[in-house]
Amino acid sequence: MSHRSEKSQSFLTPLGWLLALCAGSAPWWQGSRNSQPDDWGSLWIGGQIVADGHSDSLYSIDPTDFGNPTGPVWASYAEQVSDLAPFVHPFVHNPLVAYALAPVTRLMSFATSASVLLVLSGISVVLFSAGCINLWTRRTPQIVPLVVLSVAVWVSAATQLSFWIGQTTPIIMMLIAVGLAMSVRRPWLSGLLVSIAVLIKLTPVLIVLIMLMFAGHRRAGVWVAGLSLFWGVLTLVVAPWSVISAWWQALGWLGSKTLVSAINQSLASLLARGQQPEGSIVAVIDEAPAAVMWWSMGIVLVTVALFLVTLIKLKDFRFEICAVVAFVGVTALSGIVWTHYTMVAFVAVTGLVALAERSSWWAAVGLLPAVLLFPPFGEAFVSAERTPNSLMWAGFLSLVIPMIALAGMGLGARPEIRADRRLRWSSLVEAVAETTGGRR
């Protein structure tokens, strides 16, 4: 599809928008009766702390158990939400997030805000699914595939956990998926959505660099970079330097430690599970197992090599593959991969389904681990006795295997998107010139 015809495509049909609105009521109805929004409680308390002028206490982390915030200020606010959220964790986001939430804490109660989050999360599941389909087809999603994908995402372990603990992950993943899908049609909107995701989670910043490298998506990349810079300047304006410094110290501390927990699906956490003290929520270990570096390097090298083959072998969808592989990769190989992060695997899985030749064994191998995204396999593995049907490595494998398969899509793509080129250096140079000069 040409850029011109793609720009004429609407994001959703009216029926699709109706589905999204209806989806907002379902998690609210379910969650208002059966949820424990601990993670949302952490953000809410961050907003309250700022609103009440205690911003110097925003970043209070227990150095031995990440699941426990410390200090009398946090203890006081945690007590106020303990009926709904008894296990709030420390605030580690950009301080601008807390400053943005501060007025919200004056407008509504914590219980009301948790219900609003559930409604937004339900809507986001459908919009996320629509973004995945838009991204890989460049067409307005028809209602049947939209419903099928939305239901699959909805019942996944990641989404159900997000609803249960009050996570913003469905909203963040929606921002990224829709932002990528709209990067040609609406560069300014793409920039706004992705920049908000970067503000909240930081890891999507890699998408900015990829957008700037691919000529057809460069305008969106400029928007993301510009708006991200704006958020950074705004943070410096509204937050005291002591708070910003505390945030950087918190990020540095997190980067230097290994957080071991049943819901952390990172390679480091999985390999260090035997070192978790009894009774800890999220144990903090000083050093990651040595094998983490070697396994990570091996995965990166294999993924990059396969993508270079794909860059040569395909004449289209190279930006989409590069952006999704990079984002899934930086998510999967980071030190913190909470179970709800595995929602991003659906972007890669949708790409495998959309781009693969129907008889391709390569795509089939990449799709097999998709079953690990669903209960009971994809739920947090605590122990063989307590969670006998969940698999300890399910989250990590459900991210890494589809990512590697998507990176190597040149080995199993549909004939119409393949390029007639041999695997040699001159072909790689030609492919790079195409992507940086205007081809996709």
Secondary structure, DSSP 8 states (H G I E B T S, - for coil): --HHHHHTS-SS-HHHHHHHHHHHHHHHHHHTTS---HHHHHHHHHHHHHHTT-GGGS--B-SSBTT-B-SHHHHHHHHHHTTT-TT-----S-HHHHHHHHHHHHHS-HHHHHHHHHHHHHHHHHHHHHHHHHHHH-S---HHHHHHHHHHHHHSHHHHHHHHHT-SHHHHHHHHHHHHHTTTT-HHHHHHHHHHHHHHHSTTHHHHHHHHHSGGGHHHHHHHHHHHHHHHHHHHHHS-HHHHHHHHHHHHHHHHSEEE-TTB-SHHHHHTGGG--TT-SSEEESS--THHHHHHHHHHHHHHHHHHHHHHHBSSSHHHHHHHHHHHHHHHTSS--BGGGGGGHHHHHHHHHHHB-TT-HHHHHHHGGGGGGSTTTTS----TTT-TTS-TTHHHHHHHHHHHHHHTGGGTB-GGGB----SSHHHHHHHHHHHHHT--
